[in-house]
Amino acid sequence: MEHARESRAAAERLRMGAWMLSEGHFAVGLVEAHLGRADPARLAALEGLRFTEAAGEILLQILNLAVLGFLELSLGRPAEADAFLSRAVELEQAMGVREPAYFRIVPDEIEALVGLGRLDEAEALLAPFEDAGRRLDRAWAMATGARCRALVFAARGDLQAASDAADEAFLHHGRLPLPFELGRTLLVTGTVQRRAKRKREARDMLTQALEIFEGLGAAAWSERTRAELARIGGRAASSVDLTPTEARVAELVAAGSTNREAADALFVSVHTVEANLKRIYRKLGIRSRTELASKFPSGSPGS
């Protein structure tokens, strides 16, 4: 976020023109949207879109529209997402872009269309996207394409085919160092498994997704995943069970690490450590680091 804000501030300070101003707003909007901060994300992307439309810069129009669409999709608003993403896809197609991973907007639009029940349109957009991904050997396109295929199959009621498509997506994620995309695939897979009454598998997939989203500070996607977890019937995990991330935070803090030291050790933000500590305290019925240390004198929740 610091780099995105500095980019925008530099463009404003140096009066670098509509292109750089829009790019700065896009960068801020993109990060804010992934963090689930709806108002600042929307404000930044709309401002970036205003600059690009005035200057006639198609490329950055697409990028700012993509941020706005992704934000609405994150918030569970497929109609609003489609309003932005369909424009972005039309502009991309008008530019004749053949690289499926250039703008990275098609999977979001497909997910929005599935959410609206417009499955034929989703498949019409998905087929050439998958073909391009396979032809150019783009791991991102093949992973997200298979995830979208799982969404379409699930929406048509074919849960086995959806599960098979999700398995294919995981194969491509193996060479794709993008944890956020993996989290989204885990969320889709967990949802499919829940609908197929495979409760244990669903809970495992969704818990993994939640771990990723919380570690990245992706608040909106964390909330969506928690809501999906809550839909799983049967015995839920015990309220005192710590997730792997919570256990690691508890271990470090119980051993005397500050929040900053724990964040650096786990490669996450201080905010993420603080959020995990709140959940740990709630689950364990404690209120302080001293109490946490007394519960785990060895510094290891698993000991």
C-alpha positions in Angstrom: 0.0 0.0 0.0 2.8 2.4 0.8 4.3 2.0 -2.7 0.9 2.5 -4.3 0.2 5.7 -2.4 3.7 7.0 -3.1 3.2 6.3 -6.8 0.0 8.4 -6.8 1.5 11.1 -4.6 4.5 11.4 -6.9 2.3 11.8 -10.0 0.2 14.5 -8.3 3.3 16.3 -7.0 5.2 16.3 -10.3 2.0 16.9 -12.4 2.9 14.0 -14.6 -0.3 14.0 -16.6 -3.5 11.9 -16.8 -1.7 8.6 -17.6 0.4 8.6 -14.4 -2.4 10.0 -12.3 -4.7 7.3 -13.4 -2.0 4.7 -12.9 -1.5 5.9 -9.3 -5.2 5.8 -8.6 -5.4 2.4 -10.1 -2.6 1.1 -7.9 -4.2 2.4 -4.7 -7.6 1.2 -5.7 -6.2 -2.3 -6.5 -4.6 -2.7 -3.1 -7.5 -1.2 -1.2 -9.9 -3.5 -3.0 -7.9 -6.6 -2.1 -7.8 -5.5 1.5 -11.6 -5.1 1.4 -11.7 -1.4 2.0 -14.6 -0.6 -0.2 -14.9 3.2 0.1 -11.3 4.2 -0.5 -10.9 1.5 -3.2 -14.0 2.7 -5.1 -13.0 6.4 -4.7 -9.5 5.7 -6.1 -10.6 3.6 -9.0 -13.4 6.0 -10.0 -11.0 8.9 -9.9 -8.5 7.0 -12.0 -11.3 6.1 -14.5 -12.3 9.8 -14.7 -8.8 10.8 -15.7 -8.5 8.0 -18.3 -11.9 8.7 -19.9 -11.0 12.4 -20.2 -7.7 11.5 -21.8 -9.1 8.7 -24.0 -6.6 6.2 -22.5 -8.2 2.8 -23.1 -5.6 0.6 -21.4 -6.0 2.3 -18.0 -9.8 2.5 -18.4 -9.7 -1.2 -18.5 -7.5 -1.5 -15.4 -9.6 0.9 -13.3 -12.9 -0.8 -14.5 -11.3 -4.1 -13.5 -10.6 -2.8 -10.0 -14.2 -1.6 -9.6 -15.6 -4.9 -10.9 -13.3 -6.9 -8.7 -14.4 -4.8 -5.6 -18.1 -5.4 -6.3 -17.4 -9.1 -6.9 -15.5 -9.3 -3.5 -18.6 -7.7 -1.8 -20.9 -10.3 -3.3 -22.6 -7.9 -5.8 -22.4 -9.7 -9.2 -24.8 -7.3 -11.0 -22.7 -4.3 -10.0 -19.5 -6.2 -10.8 -20.8 -7.1 -14.3 -21.6 -3.5 -15.0 -17.9 -2.6 -14.8 -16.4 -5.9 -16.0 -18.5 -6.2 -19.1 -17.3 -2.8 -20.2 -13.7 -3.8 -19.5 -14.0 -7.0 -21.5 -15.6 -5.2 -24.4 -12.7 -2.7 -24.4 -10.1 -5.6 -24.2 -11.8 -7.4 -27.1 -11.9 -4.1 -29.2 -8.1 -3.8 -28.6 -7.6 -7.3 -30.0 -5.6 -8.5 -27.0 -4.8 -12.2 -27.4 -2.8 -12.7 -24.1 -5.3 -14.0 -21.6 -3.1 -12.9 -18.6 -2.6 -9.3 -19.8 -5.6 -7.6 -18.0 -6.7 -10.6 -16.0 -10.4 -9.6 -16.0 -12.2 -12.5 -17.8 -12.4 -14.8 -14.7 -14.0 -12.1 -12.6 -16.5 -11.4 -15.3 -17.3 -15.1 -15.7 -17.8 -15.4 -11.9 -20.1 -12.4 -12.0 -22.1 -13.9 -14.9 -22.4 -17.2 -13.0 -23.6 -15.3 -9.9 -26.4 -13.7 -12.1 -27.4 -17.1 -13.6 -26.3 -16.1 -17.1 -24.5 -19.4 -17.7 -24.6 -19.5 -21.4 -22.8 -16.1 -21.6 -20.3 -17.3 -19.0 -19.5 -20.4 -21.1 -19.2 -18.3 -24.3 -16.6 -16.1 -22.6 -14.9 -19.0 -20.9 -14.2 -21.3 -23.9 -11.9 -19.0 -25.8 -10.2 -17.9 -22.6 -9.4 -21.6 -21.7 -8.2 -22.2 -25.3 -5.8 -19.3 -25.2 -4.5 -20.4 -21.8 -3.7 -23.9 -23.1 -2.3 -22.7 -26.4 0.1 -20.2 -24.7 0.7 -22.4 -21.7 -0.3 -19.7 -19.2 -0.6 -21.3 -15.7 -2.7 -18.4 -14.4 -5.2 -18.6 -17.2 -5.5 -22.4 -16.9 -5.9 -22.3 -13.1 -8.5 -19.6 -13.2 -10.2 -21.0 -16.3 -10.6 -24.4 -14.5 -11.9 -22.6 -11.4 -14.5 -20.8 -13.6 -15.4 -24.1 -15.3 -16.0 -25.5 -11.8 -18.3 -22.6 -11.0 -20.3 -23.2 -14.2 -20.6 -26.9 -13.6 -21.7 -26.3 -10.0 -24.3 -23.7 -11.2 -25.7 -26.3 -13.6 -25.9 -28.9 -10.8 -23.1 -31.2 -11.9 -21.1 -31.3 -8.7 -18.8 -34.1 -9.7 -17.8 -32.4 -12.9 -17.3 -29.2 -10.8 -15.0 -31.1 -8.4 -13.0 -32.5 -11.2 -12.5 -29.1 -12.7 -11.4 -27.8 -9.3 -8.9 -30.6 -9.1 -7.5 -29.5 -12.5 -7.2 -25.9 -11.3 -5.1 -27.1 -8.3 -2.7 -28.8 -10.7 -2.0 -25.5 -12.4 -1.7 -23.7 -9.1 1.3 -25.9 -8.4 3.4 -23.6 -10.7 1.6 -20.4 -9.9 3.0 -18.5 -6.9 -0.2 -16.5 -6.3 -1.7 -17.3 -2.9 -4.7 -15.1 -3.4 -5.8 -17.0 -6.5 -5.2 -20.2 -4.7 -7.4 -19.0 -1.9 -10.2 -18.3 -4.3 -9.9 -21.7 -5.8 -10.0 -23.3 -2.4 -13.2 -21.2 -1.6 -14.9 -22.5 -4.8 -13.8 -26.0 -4.1 -15.0 -25.9 -0.5 -18.4 -24.6 -1.6 -18.7 -27.4 -4.2 -17.8 -30.0 -1.5 -20.3 -28.5 0.9 -23.1 -28.8 -1.7 -22.0 -32.4 -2.3 -22.5 -33.1 1.4 -18.8 -33.8 1.8 -18.5 -31.9 5.1 -15.1 -32.8 6.2 -13.5 -32.0 2.8 -15.5 -28.8 2.6 -14.4 -27.6 6.0 -10.7 -28.5 5.2 -10.8 -26.5 1.9 -12.5 -23.5 3.4 -10.2 -23.4 6.4 -7.2 -23.4 4.1 -8.8 -20.6 2.1 -9.5 -18.6 5.3 -5.9 -19.0 6.4 -4.7 -17.5 3.1 -7.1 -14.6 3.0 -6.5 -13.7 6.7 -2.7 -13.9 6.1 -3.0 -11.6 3.2 -5.4 -9.2 5.0 -8.1 -9.8 2.4 -11.0 -8.9 4.7 -13.9 -9.2 2.2 -12.8 -12.6 1.1 -12.1 -13.7 4.6 -15.7 -12.8 5.5 -17.1 -14.6 2.5 -15.2 -17.7 3.5 -16.4 -17.5 7.1 -20.0 -17.3 5.8 -19.4 -20.4 3.7 -17.9 -22.3 6.7 -21.0 -21.3 8.7 -23.2 -23.1 6.2 -21.6 -26.5 6.8 -23.9 -28.6 9.0 -22.9 -31.1 11.6 -20.3 -30.6 14.3 -18.2 -27.5 13.8 -14.7 -27.3 15.0 -14.3 -26.6 18.7 -14.3 -23.0 19.7 -10.9 -23.5 21.3 -9.3 -25.0 18.2 -6.7 -22.7 16.8 -6.2 -22.4 13.1 -2.5 -23.0 11.9 -2.0 -19.2 11.6 -3.5 -18.6 15.0 -1.3 -21.3 16.5 1.8 -19.8 15.0 0.9 -16.3 16.2 0.1 -17.7 19.7 3.5 -19.6 19.7 5.5 -16.4 18.9 3.6 -14.1 21.2 3.7 -16.6 24.1 7.4 -16.8 23.6 7.7 -13.1 24.0 7.6 -11.7 20.5 6.1 -8.3 19.9 3.3 -7.9 17.3 5.9 -6.4 14.9 8.3 -9.3 15.5 5.5 -11.9 15.0 4.4 -10.1 11.8 8.0 -10.1 10.4 8.4 -13.8 11.2 5.2 -14.7 9.5 5.6 -12.3 6.6 2.2 -10.7 7.3 1.1 -7.3 8.5 0.9 -6.1 12.1 -2.9 -5.7 11.6 -3.1 -9.4 10.7 -1.3 -10.4 13.8 -3.6 -8.2 15.9 -6.7 -9.7 14.3 -5.4 -13.2 15.0 -4.6 -12.3 18.6 -8.2 -11.1 19.1 -9.5 -14.4 17.9 -7.0 -16.4 20.0 -8.0 -14.5 23.1 -11.7 -15.0 22.4 -11.3 -18.7 21.8 -9.2 -19.3 24.8 -11.2 -17.0 27.1 -8.2 -14.8 28.0 -7.4 -11.1 27.9 -3.7 -10.6 27.9 -0.3 -11.8 26.6 0.6 -12.8 30.2 -2.4 -15.2 30.3 -1.4 -16.5 26.9 2.1 -17.2 28.1 0.8 -19.0 31.1 -1.4 -21.3 29.0 1.6 -22.2 26.8 4.6 -21.9 29.0 6.8 -23.7 26.4 5.7 -21.1 23.8 4.0 -23.9 21.7 0.2 -24.3 21.6 0.7 -27.7 20.2 2.9 -29.0 23.0 
